[in-house]
């Protein structure tokens, strides 16, 4: 996974500039967790601010009964919460 490779590059760079290996590993972990949090926020923004807007417009144009039910029960908003959760689920193990 690319996050593991980025983490190893960061750790090696810290070691090359003279940090002890323990500190380099700790800083790598902190930086990777920050990157993962940023990616989860980005996934949340993309799904809720961009994707949901276009899907809602499309559903309103179709004027079907199931579309109205989806909008009425805010199903799309609830499903959009899975995007950042999936980012965290698949990337956190590689950071630790």
Secondary structure, 3 states (H helix, E strand, C coil): CHHHHHHHHHHHHHHHCCCCHHHHHHHHHHHHHHHHHHHHHHHHHHHHHHHHHHHHHHHHHHCCHHHHHHHHCCHHHHHHHHHHHHHHHHHHHHHC
